[in-house]
Amino acid sequence: MFAQSDSTLLLAPERLSERDILFRDLSKEEIKVISATRSPEAISNQPFSVWVITGEDILRNGFVTLADVLKAAPGIRVSQPGNAMEGETFLMRGLSGNQYVKILINDMPVKPAIALGMPIGAQLPIRQAERIEVLYGPAGAIYGEEACAGVINIILKETERPVFTQADLSFAQNGYTSLDLMFGGKLGRDKNIFRYSIYGSSTVRDDSDYFYDEELFNTNNYLELGLDTSFYINNDNYRGQNTPKDSIARTGVLPHESRMFGLNMTWRGLQFSYNRFNRFDRSALGLNPLAVSYANPSNRLAETIENYTLGFQRVKNKRTTQTTFSLETYQISNTSTTTYIFDRLSAANYLIRSQPLQTDSARSALITGIFNWYASDERFAVANGYDARVRSKMNMYFNSRFKLDVGGLIHLGGGAPQSSYFPVPVSVGVDGSIFPMGPKTISPATKTALDGNFFAQADWHYKHVNLIGGTAVNVSVEQGITLAPRLGILYKIDSTWSLRFTGSSGFRHASMFGYANTFTIQPGTGLQVTAGSRDFGTEKFYAAEAGLRYREGTIRSEITFFLQQAHRLYRPGYLVSEPGIVPSFSYGYKNAPGLAQALWGVQGLFKSERLALLDIGNSRHRAIVTGRSELYVQYMKGKEWFGYDISSTDDLLNQPKWTIQFRSFIKVNKNVELVIAATKLSASLSKSVLYADFYRLQDREERLEQYTTWDLVARAYLSNHFLVYCNFTNIFNREYQGLDATGTQDDLLYNPQPGRVFRLGVNYNMN
């Protein structure tokens, strides 16, 4: 302190200004993901198509549901609402994402085997995610069954700090309120580190603000099989808007509720998690007013998914092993009800049994009998299933150039898939037992599936070439042995340009839901139907990609060409004669013969990040403006074959040829953020074309119109941890159409989507 100052060299202290701080928002090629190869790897080193959105971007864009996130993903079309069984739905490369995309939470599957598709609402941990990874293309080689169109992996947040807290509260019109909470932290040090997180959410909406069109609920537009207006006017379940009954069906509110609770704990190599997901949706979603009644406000579908996971990981030298046990249960509450009028099962019975009838009075008596058997009063639904999984995998690094991943998954699943025609509430066991015993219409069909999936994948790097290849062997007790190979090659031309080529495959065994909802109807044996045979086989998918990537500084662009084929797809609603001594008909899920779908397309993306310094008033007052812009363009064309009475269509159902997405983010200093997003889709072919002739629905609209929507999000930081935001969805109040709800003749002319929605919220975040 008292030493003489050195006058030969004086180092004056400097204060760093904003000009000395580089804007660094990690691009997607710098993020390591696990979904493409089952081990952490930078996107820039992978030949596969992966899109990632970070947790900060999820909050910045105001995303609440998984469909919100996927709406921002390249080339994916979403429908909010979709249908009661699957909630919000999405389409990925011509296939139903709820059914053909593997959805994971922390790398573990969450879709119940007995469900038609993965139910999507606000019950999934979206705001609790560190990032969400979307892998495009079949990935059966490392994920086994159901990874047919792609994989979505929700990676939950962890922290290196002692305490982490996040809270979000928002509200909007139509009685919308949403609350998300997450609390976690890190205790201990060295090898004795304990990480924990507790999270939950509740989202309630009293009604859906969709565009109302009288023609959409005009029952005359759904009359089939030569029936006239007297058919529904005399139906006790039908309610018209006026008295006496008219053709415009009365409609009620369409509420939604989602709740979620989760717990995640990690100590050393041991990990335990528990998740409980609840969803309540109106059972009439997406269906036409001739099939079901919109007038009964108590009709809803209520489901619960519970998931327990216990895992152990060990790292030794250059080898990492991980073993995970999981148990999942799925239930549809027996309070779930639907008021049927004349749905597709009733139509199938009428079509088959009315053929020998000659008089109108006989047909009228048949309609009355069908109604009394299947549709009188409210009908209750129920489901009960389980999935037990044991997974083990090993990552081995032999040297800096070669890595080998091997693993296996054994899955035992089963139970009673959804049955919807009980006249009284019943409880159904996983073995199909009913309590209390009483009147029932269709006995629940139960099924058990046991299969094992074993994979091996090699990853080799040499100078400018990355080669990844592997295969899976799936052994199913019912479906036999299925192979799913995959190969990817990445060639780095220089530091900015790279080429990639991939070939992949996927598969899906016949679903348990399809088995339980396929019925055999025999004319002349009464109105009772029985569960049909599970004679449809394994669906198979093949895809190839070629891409060119460019990255320099904050600019990233890529163009991808892709091809995809799907074989032996099965679809609902077909009526075919079954061979046998006694003529019978099968209704439900059946394979179409031969090739079911073929498509090709090109997808381009461009991303740019910018930093600007603006002087305001004088040099002492500067504003740092950072920004990022993303542009996605996709063109896709294809063909589908259906067999039976329909040969093929020259377009993909529900898939627009052109998809254009734009998103721009602007941040001024640390205080204000603004996000502007636009989505433009060209016209697409409705699934209603499948039933125009067979069910004599000649007046159905065959095309879903093109549309463009704009969204806006603004956030203002009141402190380092506290902010307020407002979210405008569909700010120009554009009327547009969602995906067909079920792909059957029970669907509305089109699935109406919400108009302008304005949401306000507050967010607290402390780490």
N, C-alpha and C positions, 0 to 999 in steps of 0.2 A: 504493500500500500504506500510505503514511503520511498520506493525506489525512484531513481532518476528516470525521467521520460526519455525514451529513445527517439531522438529527433531525426534519425536517418530515414526512418520509414514509418509513416503514420497511416494506419488503416482506419479510415472513418467508417463507422457503422452505416449500413445501408438498409433502407426500408423497401421491401419488395412491393411493387404495385401490381395492379391487375394485368399489366402488360407482361409481367414476368411469369405469370401463371398460365400454363398451356391448358386449353380446354381438352379434357380427356374423358370422353364418354365411351366406354369400351364397346367396340363394334362386335357384331355377332361372330366374326371370325376369330376374335380373341377370347371368346367365352368357351370354356370347356363344357362339353355336354356328354351325357352317358347313354342317351337313347339310341344312337346310331350303331354303337358297337358294344354296349353293356359295360364300358369302362370309360373313364374320363379321357377326352380327346378334344383338341381344338378343332373347330369347324373347318378351318383352313387346311387341315390335314386329312379331311374325310371326303370320299367321293360321293357321298349320299346327300340328298336334299334334306336339310334341316333348317327349320325356322324357330327362333327363340325369342321370347318376350320376357323381360326381366320384371321382378317384383315392383321396382320403381315405375316402370312403364305401365304396369297394371293399375297402380294407384293414379298415375298421371292421366290416364285415359278414362278413369272412372269405371273400369270393368268390374262387374259383380258376378256374372255367371261365366261358365266355360264357353258358351255360345258367344258372349260378348268378345272374348279373346279371339275366338276362331273367326269372327267377322273381320278382324284385322289381319288374319293370316292370308298369304297369297292363294288366290283361286278357290277359297272355301266359301260355300254359300250356306247361310244359316236361316232358320225359321224360328221366330219367337212370337207366339207359341208354335209348337209343332203338333203334338198329340198328347193324350192323357197318359199313355203307357210309357212314353219316352221323354215327355216334357218338351224342352227345346231340342230341335233336331238340326243336323248339318249334313251337307253333301260334300264328299271329298273324292275328286276324280271319278265322278259318275256313280259312286256307291254311297249308301246310307252310312254316315260316320258312326251313328249310335250302335249299329250292328256290325260294321266291318272294320272299325278302328279299335285297336287295343288301347284302353285308357288305364293309366297307372297313377298311383300316388306313391312317391318315393320308390319307384321302380317295381311296385307290386300291383297286380291287377285288382280292379274293384268291381268289374261288371259281374253280376250274378249269372250263373249258367242257365238258370230257368227263366230269366227275363228275356223279352224280345230284343231289346237293345239297352245300352247304358242309359239309365234315367239321368237327365240333365236339368238342373234348376239352379237355384242359388245355394244349394246345400253342399256343394263341393268347396274345398278350401282354396279359393282363387286368390283372395286378398292376403292369405297367409303364405302364398307361394314365393319362394326366392326367384324362381323362373319357371316357365312352362316351355317344354321342348316339343316340337311337332316334327315328326319324321314322315316324309312322304314316300309312298310306295310300299309294296308288301315286305314284311320283315319276319316271315315265318321261320327263317334260318336261326334267329336268336330269341324269338318270342313265342314260337309255336302257334297254336290255333288262334284265329280271329284277328291277327295282325295282317289283314288282307289289303286294306287301302292305306294303312299307315299306323303310326303309334303316337300317342299323346302322353307325356310324362309330366306330372305336376310335382315339382321338387319343393318341399317345404323349407321355410326359413330356419337357419341356425345362427347363433351369434357367438362371437369371441369375447363379448363384454359380460360383466357380471349380471346385468339386468337389461332386458329388452321389453319394451311395451309398445303396443300399437292398438289404436282404437279408432273406429270410423262410424259415424252416425249420419244418415241421410234420410230425406223424406221428399215425396213428390205427390202429384195429384193422384186421384183414385185411391186414396187411403194407403199409399205406399210408404212404408218405413223399413229401414234396413240398419242393422247394428252388427258390426264385426269387431271382435276383440281377440287379442293375442298377447300372451305374457310368457316370457321365457328368460333364460339366462344360463350362465356357466359358473360352476363351483369347482373348487379344487385346483390342483396344478400338477405339472409333470404328467405321469401316466394315470393318475387318479382324478381324471376330469369327469364331472357329471354335467351333462347338458339336458335341459328340459324345456318344454314349451306346452302351454295349455291354450287352446283357442276355441272359439265358438262363434256362431252367427245366427241371426234370426231375420228373415225377410218376409214381409207380409204385404200383400196387395189385395185390396177389396174388390177390384174390378180391372179388366183389361181394356185399354182405350184403343180398340181396333176400329177400323172404318166399317160402318154399318151400311149395307146395301140390301134393299128389300128383295132384289132378285136373288141374292145369295141365300135368303131364307124363304124363298117362294117354293113351297112344297111341290108344286106342279113341275118344277125343273128336275125333280128326282123320281117321278113316277116311272116305273119299269115294268117289264113283262106284260104290257097291255093293260095295266091297272088304271082306273079312273079316279076322279076326285072323291067319289063316295067312299072309297077305300079308307082314306084317312079321316074324312069328316065324321065317320061313324066309329072311329077308334077312340077308346076311352082315354088313352095316354096322350093324344094329340091336343095341343092348345093353340088356337089361332089368336091373332091379335085382337079380334073383335068378336062380338056375339050377335048372331050365330057365327059359328066357326067359318073363317075364311082361309085362303091358301097361304097367307103370310104367317109363319109360325111365330109364336111369342118367344122372346128371348130374355134370359135372365143375366145376372152378372157372372163374370168369369174370374173368380178369385184365385189366388196362389199363395201358398205358404211354404217356406223352406227353413229348416233348422239344422244346425250342425254343431257337434261337440267333438273335440279331438284332444288327445294327449300323446305326447311323444317324449321319450326319455332315452338317453344314451349314457352308458357308463363303461369306460374303457372300450372293449369290443362288443358289448352287449347292448342291444337296442330293443325297446318295446314301444308299441304304438297301439292306440285304440281310437276308432272313429265311429261315430253314429250319425247317419244321415236320414233326415225325414223330409218328405215332399208330399204336398197336397195339391192336386190340380182338379179342375172341373172335368168330369168324365166325358163331356160332350165335345171337348176341344177338337176342332178340325173336321167333325163329322156333320153330316147333313141332317136337316130337321125331319126327314122321313125315317131315317135310321134310329135317331134318338130324340128325346125331348129336351129342348133348351129351357123349358118353363120351370122345371123343378129345381129350386135353388139348393136343395140338399144333396144333389148328385155330385159325387166326387170320388177320386181315387186317392187313397192314402197308403203310402209305402214307407218301409223302414229298412235300412241297410246298416248292419253292424259288422265291424271288421276288427279282428285282433291279430296282431303281428308280433312275433318274437324272433329276433335274429341275432346271430353272432358272427363277428368278423375278426379275422386274425391275419396280421401282416408279419411275414417272416422272410427276411432276405429279399429276394426278388419275386416272392409269391404272395398273393393275397387270396384268402379263401373266405367265403361267406355262405352261411346256411341260414335259411329263414323258414319259419313255420307260420302259417296263417290260417285263420278260420273266419269265414264270412257267413252271415245269415241274411236272408231276404224274406220279407213278409209284406203281403198286402193285407191291410186290416179288413176284417169282415164287416166293418161299417162302410166300406166302399160300395156305392150304389150307382146304378144306371137305370134310367127309365127308357126302355126300348119301345119303338113303334113297329118298324119293319126293317130290321137290319139284314146284313148279308146272309146270316145263317137262316133266318126266316125265309129270305128270298130263295135260298138253295132248296129248302124243303118244299116251297111252293112250286118251283120250277120242275122238280122231279115228280112230285105227287099229282100235279094238276094235268099232266099229259093225257092220261086216259079219261079225264072228266070232260063231259060234253056240255053240261048246262051251267048257267050262271049261278044258280042256287047251290049247286054242288061245289063250285069254286068258292062261293061266299062262305059256305060251311067250313071248307078247308082253311080259309084265311082265319076264321074265328077260332078254329082248333089250334092253329099254329100260334096265334096270339095268346090264347089261354095257357099254352104249354111253355112258351119261351118268353113272353113279354108282358104279361099282365102285372100291373102295379110295378113297384120298384123291384129290381133284381140286384142281388148282392154278389160281390166278387171276393175272391180270397186266393192267396198263394202262400206257400211256405217252402223255402228251400235252403240249401247249405252248400258251401264250397270249402273243402279242406285242401290246402296246398303245402307241399314241401319242396323247397327250391335250394339248390346248392350250385355254386359256381366258383371257378378258380381262374385268376389272372396270373399268368407266368411270363416274366420278362427274362428271356435268355440272354439278350444283349441289347444294345441301344437300337438295333434294327429289327429285331424279331420278337413278337409277342404272341402268346397263344392263350385263348379263352376257351374254357370248356365248362359245361354245366348241364344240369338237368332239372326238370320239374315234374313232379307227380301230382296229379289232380284227381280228386274224388268229389263229384258233385251230384246233386240230385234234389228230389223233392217233388212237390205238386205245383206245376206252373199255373198261371192265372186261369181260373174258371169264373165265368161271369153270369151265370144264369140261375143262381139259387134264389128261390122265392122267400127264404128266411135267412138270417145270418147264421153261419156255421163256422166251426173251427176245423181246419184241415191240418193233419199231421204230415210230416215229410214222407210218410209211407202211404198217404192217400186216405187215411182213416178220417171219418167225419164225426164230429160231435156237436150238438146232439144229433142222433139219427132222426131223420124226419123227411119231409117232402124235398125232393131234389129233382132237377131237370137233367143235367148232364153230370155224371159222376166224374170227379177229377181224375185225370190220368197222371200217373207218377212215372218217373224215369230216373235211373241212376247211370252215371257215366264214369268210367275209370280210364284214364289215359296217362301216358308218360311222354315227355318231350325231352330229348337229349341233343345237345348241340356242341359243335366245335368250330372255332373260328380262328384263323391265323391272320396276323397283321405284320406286314413286312415293309420296311422303309429302306430305300437305297438311293442316295443322291436326290434326284428329282422325281423319283417314282415311289408312290405309296400303293401297296396292293393289299386288299382285304378280301378274304374269301372264306366261306364256311358252309355248313349245312346242318339241318336238324332232321332227326329221325323221330317221328311221332308214332307211338304205338297205342292204338285204341282198341278196347275190348270189342266194340261193335263195328268200327269202321276199318280195322286192320292197320297196316303200316303206310305211312305217308312221308315222303321226302320233300324237303323245302330248301334247295340250294340258293346261294347268293354270292355274287362276285362284284367287287368294285375296284376300279383303277383310277388313280389320280396322277397326272403328269404335270409337274410345275415347269412351265416353259422358262420363266424367269421369276423375278421377285414380284411381278405384278400380274402375270397371266398364268392360267392353269387350265388344263383340260381334264374332263372326268367322264368315265363310262361305267354304267352299272347294269346288272341283270339280277332280278330278284323274284321270289315266288312266295306265295302264301296259301293258306287253306283254312277252311272252316267246316267242321263236322255238322251234320244235321242238328239243328237246335232242339233243345228240349221243349221250348215254347212251341215250336212248330209241330212237334209230335203231339203235344197235349191239345193243340187247337186244330188238328186235322181230324175230320169226322167221316164216318162211313154211314151213308143213308140208304136204306133198302126200301123201295116202294112197296106199299101194301102191308107193312109190318108195324104200323102205328107211327107216332111222331117222335119216339125216342131215337136218338142217334148214339153211336158209340165211337170211342176214340179210334182213329184210323191207324194204319200201319206206318212205321217209320222207314219207308222204303226209299227215301231220297238219300243220296250218298253225299260224299264229301265235295264241297265246292272248292275249286282250285283257281288260282290267280297267278298270272305271269306278267312281268313288267320289265321294261328296259328304259334307260335314260342316257342321254349324252348332253354334256354341259360345258360351257365356256365361262370362266370366271375372270374378273378383273378387279384389282384392288390397288389403289395408290393413295396414300395419305388418308383422308377422310372420305374418299369416294369408293363406293363398292357397287359393282354391277355384275349381273349374271344372266345368261340365257340358257334355258334348258329345253330339250326336246324329249318327249316321253311317249311311250307306247304301253298299252295295257290290255290284257285279255282276261276274261272271267268265264269259267266253264261250270256248267251244272248249277247255275243259280236257281234257287227256288223262290216262288212268290206266292202270296196268299190269294184266295178267292177263286181258284179254278175248280170247275166241275168236270170230272172225267169218269167215264164208265170203267168199272173194275171188272176184269175178266173173272168168270166163275160160273157155277151152275145157276145160282140165283143172281139176277141182274142187280147190281148195287152201284152207288156213286160215291166218289170221294170228294170231299170239300175241304179246302184248307191250303196247306203248303205242299207244293209239288215241284219236282224238277222239270224244267223245260228241256227238251231233247237237244243235244248238240251244244254248239257255242251259244252262250247267253249274252255276252257283251264284248265289244271291241271298241277301243278309242285310241286316239292319238292327239297330241297337242304340243303347244310351245308356250313356255312361261318365261317372262322377262322381269327382272327387278332392277331398280336403281335406287341407291341410297347415298345421301350426301349430308355431311355435317359441317357446320360453319361457325366461326367465331368472329365477332365484330366489336370494335370499341367505338362508342359514340361520345363525343364531347358535347355536354349540355351546359350552356352558359359560358363556362371557362374551363381551363384544363384541370381544375380541381374537382370538377363534377363530371365524372365519366359514367357511362352506362355500358355494362358488358351484355351484349346480346348474343346468345348462343342459339343455334337452331339445327334441326335435323329434318330432312324431307325424304319420304319414301314413296316410290311409285311401283306398283305391280300391274302387269298386263298379262292376261292369259287368253289364248285361243284354243278351243277344244272341240273336236268333232268325233262322232262315233256312230255306232249302230247296235241295236239290240234285237235278239231273237227270242221268241216266246213259245213257239210250238202250238199244238192244239189248233184252235181256230184262227189264231193270229200268227202270221209268218214272221214278220219283222217290222221294225220301224227304222227310218233313215235318220234318226236322231237319238240322242241320249235323253231319257226321261228326266225332267227337272233340271237338266244341266245346260246353262246358257253357253252359247259359243264364245261370247266375249265377256270377260270379267276385267274391269279396270278399277283399281283401288289406289287412292292417294291419301297420304297422311303427313302433316307438317306440324312440327313442334317448335315453339319459340319460347325462350326464357330470357327475361330482362333482369340482370343482376341475380340476386337470390330471392327476389320478392314475388315476381309475377310469372306465371306460366300460361301458355295458350296452346291448345291442340285443335287443329282443323282436320277433319277427315271426310272423304267422299267415297262412295261405292256406286259403280254403274254396272248393271247387268243387262245383257241383251235378252230377247224373248227366248222362252224354252218350251219344250213339249210337255204337256200335262199327262199324268198317268191315266187319266180318264179315257184316253183313246183305246185302252185295253178292253173296255167294257161297253163301248158305243154300240157294237153290233150284238154281242152275246146277250146283254141284258136290255137291249133295245133303248139305250140312252142316247138317242141321236142328237139331242140338243146340247150336249155338254161342250164346254169350251175346251178346245184342244191346245190352245197356246196360253202360257202365262206371259203377261206383257212385260216389256222392258221397263226398267225404272232406274232412277238415280236418287240417292239419299245423301244428306250432309249432316254431320255431327260436329258439335263444338263443346270443348271443355275449357274452363278457365279456373286457375287456382291462384290464391294469394296467401303468402306466408305472413302470418302475424308475428311469429317468432321462429326460432330455429326448429321448434318441435310442433308448432301448432299452425294449422292452415285451414282456410275455408275454400270451398269450391262450388261451382255450379256446372251442371252437365245438361246440354241440349241435345237430344236425340231426334233425328229427322226434323231439323229446324224449319224446313220449308213445308212440313206437313204433307209429304208426298204419300199418296195412296199406292201401295204395292202389295205383291202377292208372295206368300211364303211357299215352302215345299208342301207337296201333297201329304196329307196326314198319315194315311195308311197304305195308299196304293190300291185301294179297293173301290167298289162302287158306293161305299158308304161315305166317301169324302165329300166335302163341300165343293162347289164349282171351283173355288180357289180358297186358299187358306189366308184369311185377312191378317194383316200385320198392324202394329200400333202406329198411331199418328205421332204428332209432336209430343215429346215428353220432356218436362223440365224438372230437374232434380237438384236440390240444395243439400250440402253436407259439410261436416266438419271432420277433421282428421288430426289425431295426435300421434306422434311417433317419437320415441326416445330410445336410443341405443347407447 
